[in-house]
Amino acid sequence: MTIVLELEHEIESRLIAQAAAQGKSVEELLKIIIQQLLVTIEQR
């Protein structure tokens, strides 16, 4: 699935920095974040 997001510059910069800090691409980091969010939601 391909998703296009229009993010505020600050959010984009934070995602890029966080991904770099973890040695991941932004796409990889977003997959992890989404998966964790879904687990959290499903546990409610």
KAZIHU-V630352 format. One record per run of one state. SS is the DSSP state (a for helix, b for strand, c for the rest). FROM is the first residue (numbers start at 1). TO is the last residue. Records with the same first field share a line. If there is no record, write none. Layout:
SS->FROM-TO, FROM-TO
//
This chain:
c->1-8, 22-25, 43-44
a->9-21, 26-42
//
